[in-house]
Amino acid sequence: MATYAPLDIPDDGKLAQNIAHFARALRKAGLPIGPGRVLEAIRAVEVAGFSERVDFYWTLHACFVSRPEERVIYEQVFRLFWRDPKYLDHMMSLLLPQVQGLQEDRLAAAAEKRAAQALLDGVERDLPERDDGPDEDAEIDIDASATMSHEERLKTLDFEQMSVEEVAEAKRMLARLSLPVKPLITRRYRTATSGAQVDLRRTLRASLRQGGEITRLALKAPRPRWPNLVVLCDISGSMSQYSRLVLHFIHAVANRQGQGWAQVHGFTFGTRLTNITRHLKTRDVDAALRAAGAEAQDWSGGTRIGSCLADFNRDWSRRVLGQGAVVLLITDGLDRDDTGQLSRQMERLHLSCRRLIWLNPLLRWEGFAPKAQGIRAMLPHCDAFRAGHSVASLEALGAVISDPGDGGEKQRLLRMMSGT
């Protein structure tokens, strides 16, 4: 954390009111803060004193931050609310329109846009009109042929770059998405009214009632069977925001009837494996994810993909991967464990399921290359390698599951790894 200069205490300051306004901004940015926490924060500042900015920062941090993923938002809102002029200019630039080509574009970092909207909502309406455009006689030719609607833009927007309102709208869009799957044809048969195969047993059994005379042919058809969907979702620090929205999508799939899946199983992993299947069955998505987050104690922590996959293969693979299950693996592949173990566990997982689809948010970057050792160890053992950073990428999953030949970027990256 950066070093701050001591705060000047005005004689007529209203510290309690400012802390309340600060808590309101944090709540608007997404932190669950109620009146009780505000009162605790005021009492804590009263006891700890108000002389050093760093002490004031950590005092409020202890009162308002309860989860690791909330630290980023808290730090940015604190710097902006308690008057860091340079940071204020930067946050304003995230909201105000800029002339393309005059300066280098910079995307907002994680949660910056949410913090900016929480504190600067409506500021742009109060700004004076600027008159630095072209002359009145100059003709302006605007090509709007490539502009996208708001919904289309939101579909392609990176989850990490979304504001609070955009995240809420993205969740509503994900709740409407479906993930249909084609049934598997088995060797078992069922009674059918039409078909090309004759059920000899039923035909002969019916003929005994007619004295051995066959008056009608009984028909049969292959009995379809629906596969399981198994989701392994990385909830480490680098995947936190993506994981939350992906789990919203998986919750909608688990609770929507008529999509064909026999069962939907969900697992999260960071430094350990957690089964959240029973939480996904809760109808209310907020309650379901709240319970899943409470059980997964390693949320926004480190990453041990190899050991977590080993736990899954040992304890759960025979229970949930039988009879042609489809596995969705959501992770960035950045693992510091032994790559040999990671490769072995990925191979075993691949051999245990019918189709293994790897969703990696890093694939959103143009010119992505498999340079990390974890990615190089995992890539040969998946059937498809696709991006998983936006609503559009999740919307395209249905086509990937239905098409066994759709490998995404796998073959191109494998050729890059081999140098051909």
N, C-alpha and C positions, 0 to 999 in steps of 0.2 A: 504494500500500500504506500502511496505517495506521502511525503512529509508535508504537513500543513502548518501555516503560521497561526499563532494564537488569535482567537476571535476577539474582536472588540465588543464590549458589552455596553450598549447604550443605556443611559440613565432612565429613559422612559420605555425600555424594551418590554415586549409582551411575549416572553419566552414560552409560556404555556400555550398561548394561542398559536404561535409559530410551530410548536411541536404537533399540535392538533392538525394544522394545515399540512405539515409534512407527512403525517400519518395518512391523511386523506389522499395525498398524491401517491403514496405507496400503494394504497388500496386500489386506486384507479389504475396503477401500473400492473396490478395482478396479485399483490400480496394480501393474504387473508388477515386483515387487521380490523379489530372491533374496538368499541369504546373502552373495554377493559384494558387492552394493551396500551391505549393512549394514556390512561390514568397511571398505569405502571411505569410508563416511560417518563412521565412528568415527575413522579416520586423518585425514580432512579436518578434523574438529572439533579434533583434537589439534594439527594444524598451525596452523589459523586462530585458535584460541583460543576462549574462551567468556566474553566480557565484555559484548558488546552483543547484544540480542535480534535486531536487524536483521541483524547479521553471521551469527549462528547460523541465522537463517531462510534466508538465501541460500546458506549453506554446505550445509545439508541439501537445499535446493532443487536445487542443482547435482548432487547425488548421486542423488536419487530421482526427479526429473522429467525425462522424455525427450521428451514430446510436449506441444504447446500445450494440448490439452484436459485434461491432467492437472493444470494449474496450479490450477484452481478447487478440486478435491478436496483437493489438497495444502494450500492456504491454510486451508481450513476445518478440516481435521483438525489442522493445526498449532496454530491458535488454540484449539481445544478441548483437545488433548492437553497443551499447555504452559500450561494454566490461565488462560484468560480467563473470569472468573466470569460476566460478563453474557452472553457467547456460550454458555457452558455452559447457562445457564437457557433461552436461546432454543432450543438444540438439544434439550433435554429436552422442551420444549413440542411439538416435532415428533413425539415418540413417545408421550407420555402422552395419554390421552383427555381431551377438554375438553367442558364443558357448552355445548351450542349455544345461542346467543342471549345469553350473558353477556359475551362479548367478541368483538371483530371477528376473523373468520377470516382467516388469512394462509397462503397456500400456500407450501410450501418452494421456495426458489430452486433453480437448477440445482445438482445434486449434493449439496445440503444434507442430504437425507434419507439418502443413502448414507453420508455422513460421520457422521451421527448414529448410524445403526445399527452402523457399524464400531466406534465407541468406547463406545456406551451399550447394547450388546446385553446384555440381562439385568439392567440397572439397575432397570427397573421392577418386576422380581420381588423385589428387595431392599427396596423402599420399604415403609414401614409402612402398614397399612390406614387409610384415612381414614373418619371417622365424622361426615360433615357432611351426610348425606342426610336424608330426611324421617323422621318418627316411625314407629314400628313399626305403629301403628294406621292410618296413612294408606294409602289404596289407590292403587296405581300402575297406570295404564292405559297399556300400551305397544302402539302400533300398528306391527306388524311386516309389514304387507301390502306396503310399498314397499321392503323390504330386498332386497338382491341377494346372490346367491351370490358367493363369492370370485372365481370365474372370470369371472362377468358384470361384477363391479366392475373387475377387471383389464383386461377388454376395453375399457372406456371410460376408463381412467386415462390421463392424459397421459404420454407417454414421458419427458418432462423431469422429472416428479414421482415417478418410480419409484425404489424402493430397489434395492440390488444383487440381492437375491433376486427381486424383482418383474421386474427386467430379464431375469434368467435364465429365469424362467417365461414371460415374454412372448416371448422368443426361441424357446422350445419350441413355443408356440402358433403363432407365425408360420411355423415350419418345417412345421406340419401344414396350413397354409392352401393353397388352390389358386386358380388364376386361369384358369378355363376360358374358351375363346373359340370362337365359332361359325365354321365354315369359310366361305370366300368362294366364291361360285359363279362359275366362269370360263366363257369361250366354248369352251373345249376340252371334248372328250367322251371318254368311256371306255366300254368294253364293259360291258353290263349284262344281267342275266338277266330283268329286268322294267323296264318304263318305257313312256312314251307316245310316244317318238320311235323311228322306224325308221332303222336305219343302212343306207342304200341301197347304199353302196359294198360293204359286207360281204355284203349280201343278194345283189347281182348277182354278186359274185365267187364266192360259194358255189353259185349256180345254174349256173355254167359247168361245174361238176363233174357236174351232173345233166342235161347236154344243154340247158341254157337254161331248165329248168323250176324254178320257185320252189317249194320244198317247206317252207321255214322262213324266217321273218322275223328278221333280226338286229336287236337293240335296242341303244340307246345312252342314256347319261345324262350330264349335265354333270359334269365332273371338279372335285371340290372342291380348294381350295388354302388352306393355313394361312398367316396373316400373320405378320410379324415383330413382336416386342415390343422397343421401344427405350426405355431408361430414361436420363433425364438428371437426375442427382441433385446438388443443391447441397450442398457440404461446407464451407461457410464457418462462421465461429464461431457464428453464431446458429442454424445448422442441424445442428451436429455430432451431438448425441444422436439427433435424428430420423433423420439420414442413416444412422447405424450400424444402427438397427433396420429401416429400410426396405431397406437392402442385404441384411440377413439374409433378409427376405421375398423379394427378387428372386433371391437365390441359391437358395432353395428352389424357386422357379418355374423357374429355368434348369435345375435338376437333376431335376425330376420329370417322368417320362414320361407320355404320355397326356393332356396338357392341350391339345394342338393347336397350340401355337406352333411355327412353322418354326424360328426362331432367336431367342435372347434376347441383345440387345446392351446393354451397360452403359457409361455414361460418367459421370464425376464432373467437377464444375467448381467453381471458387472464383475464383481469379485466372487460371486457365488450364484448358484442357480435357484430360482424361486418359481414355484408352480402357482399361477394366478388363474387357472381355469375356472374354478368355482366363483371367483369374483366377476369374471366376464359374463356369467349367467345372470347377474343382477340387472334388472331392467333399466334402472337409472344409471346413466353413464358416469355422472359425477360421483355417485356413491361407489360405483364399481371401481373406478380408477383411484379414488381415495383409499379404499380398502386395499387395493393392489399396491399402492405406494407405501402404505403402512406396513405391509408384510415384507416388501422388498427393501430391506434396510441398507442395501448398497447402492441406492439411487444416486446418480451424479458422482460416483466414486471412481475407482480405478477399473481396469479391464484385464480379465484373465480368461480369454476366449477358450484356449485349449483345455484348461482344467474344468471349465463349466460345461463344455461339450462332452468331456469325459464323464462327468456326473450324469448328464442326460443320457448318454449311450449306455451307461451301466444301470441306471435306476428306472428310466422311463421309456427307452426306445421300444422294448418288446410290448409295452402296454399300449402305446399310442401310435406306433408306426406300422402296425400290422395292416395287411390287406390294402396296399396301394395308397398310403398317405402322401399328401403333398406338404412339403416343409417350406416355410418362408423364413429365411434367415436375414434379420435386419441388423446390420452392424457396419462400421466403417473399416473393420479388419485391422485396426491399429492395436496390436497385441505385443507385449514385451516378454511373454513367456517363451518357452522352448518351441521353435517353429516345427521341430520334428514331431512333437506330441500333437501340435495343432493340425499338421498334415494328416497324421494317422487318424485322429478323431473325425476330421472332415471326411476322410475316405470311408470310415465306418458309417457315418451318418448318411452319406450318399448311397451306400450299398443297402441301407436299411429302409429307404423310402422309394416311392415311385418317381418323384421329381423333387429336386432341390433347387429353389430359386433364391438367389442372394440379392437383396436390395441394399445398395450402398449409396449414402448421400454424397460421398466424395465424387461420384461419377457425374455430378452436375457440372463440374469444372471442365471447361474446354481444354483439350489436350491432356486429360488425365492419363497417368502412366502408373503401372503397378510397380512402384519402387519400394514400398514398405515390405519387409520380410513376411509379415503376417498375411498380407494380400497375396503375395506370390505363393505362399504355402496353401492358401484356401482356394484360389481360383481354379486349379485343375479339377477340383472335386465338386463343382456345382454344374447344374444343367443350364442355368440361365443367370446372367449377371446384368442387372438393371439398376437404374437410378431410383432412389426412394426419398426424394426431397420435396415433393410438391403434390398437390391434389391430382394433377394430370398424370404423374408417374404412378400413383396408386390406382387411378382409374384405368390405366392400361394393363393392370395385372390380370384381368379376366382373359384377355387375348393371349397373354403369355402362358397361362395355365392350360388353356385349350389347345395351344399349338406346341406340340413336343419339339418342333424344329426351331422354335424361337429361342436362340441362345443369347440374344442381346449383344453386348459388347465382349462376350467371352472369347470368341475366336480371334478377334482383332487384338485383344490384350495378350492372348497366349502367343500369337505370332510376334508381338512386341517383346515378350519375355524371351523367346527363343532367338530373337535377332533376325528373323526372316521377314 
